[in-house]
Amino acid sequence: MKTVADIMTRNVISIKDSDNLHHGRMLLKEYSIRHLPVVNEKGLYAGLLTQRDVLNNALNVVEKYGFSKLTAREERTLIKDVMSQDKSSICSSANLREAGQFFVSNKHSCLPVVDDDRLVGILSPVDFVKLSLSLLDNE
């Protein structure tokens, strides 16, 4: 039976929880990604910074201080202060049925893959689409 390790993305771009939000926003933009796994100072998985987190913060800052203050405020805001506290994750040895059921049951668009509290990959519905296409090609 196939496992999460068989289809996950392995080379994951991540950020430290002590980095600033501006750096996080720039990484999301540079790599055209919507989710940025967060690790702590020990390299352990700590949570997820999403485009939604960044946008919510930006809207609050602009409303309170104006657009001209956005970058300065982001540079003073730590990732750990705005990241999602939902630490949903899955281990790389989990079967794909379990991972697929997670996406069906929850409104998450990614699932960090964590082994022994360390980030080893990320899984998204796109990975399942790629698997489906591969299986269809082999019919």
Secondary structure in CASP SS format (residue, H / E / C, confidence):
PFRMAT SS
TARGET T0000
AUTHOR 0000-0000-0000
METHOD secondary structure of the structure
MODEL  1
M C 1.00
K C 1.00
T E 1.00
V H 1.00
A H 1.00
D H 1.00
I H 1.00
M C 1.00
T E 1.00
R C 1.00
N C 1.00
V C 1.00
I C 1.00
S C 1.00
I E 1.00
K E 1.00
D C 1.00
S C 1.00
D C 1.00
N E 1.00
L H 1.00
H H 1.00
H H 1.00
G H 1.00
R H 1.00
M H 1.00
L H 1.00
L H 1.00
K H 1.00
E H 1.00
Y H 1.00
S C 1.00
I C 1.00
R C 1.00
H E 1.00
L E 1.00
P E 1.00
V E 1.00
V E 1.00
N C 1.00
E C 1.00
K C 1.00
G C 1.00
L E 1.00
Y E 1.00
A E 1.00
G E 1.00
L E 1.00
L E 1.00
T E 1.00
Q H 1.00
R H 1.00
D H 1.00
V H 1.00
L H 1.00
N H 1.00
N H 1.00
A H 1.00
L H 1.00
N H 1.00
V H 1.00
V H 1.00
E H 1.00
K H 1.00
Y H 1.00
G C 1.00
F H 1.00
S H 1.00
K H 1.00
L H 1.00
T H 1.00
A H 1.00
R H 1.00
E H 1.00
E H 1.00
R H 1.00
T C 1.00
L E 1.00
I H 1.00
K H 1.00
D H 1.00
V C 1.00
M C 1.00
S E 1.00
Q C 1.00
D C 1.00
K C 1.00
S C 1.00
S C 1.00
I E 1.00
C C 1.00
S C 1.00
S C 1.00
A C 1.00
N E 1.00
L H 1.00
R H 1.00
E H 1.00
A H 1.00
G H 1.00
Q H 1.00
F H 1.00
F H 1.00
V H 1.00
S H 1.00
N C 1.00
K C 1.00
H C 1.00
S C 1.00
C C 1.00
L E 1.00
P E 1.00
V E 1.00
V E 1.00
D E 1.00
D C 1.00
D C 1.00
R E 1.00
L E 1.00
V E 1.00
G E 1.00
I E 1.00
L E 1.00
S C 1.00
P H 1.00
V H 1.00
D H 1.00
F H 1.00
V H 1.00
K H 1.00
L H 1.00
S H 1.00
L H 1.00
S H 1.00
L H 1.00
L H 1.00
D H 1.00
N C 1.00
E C 1.00
END
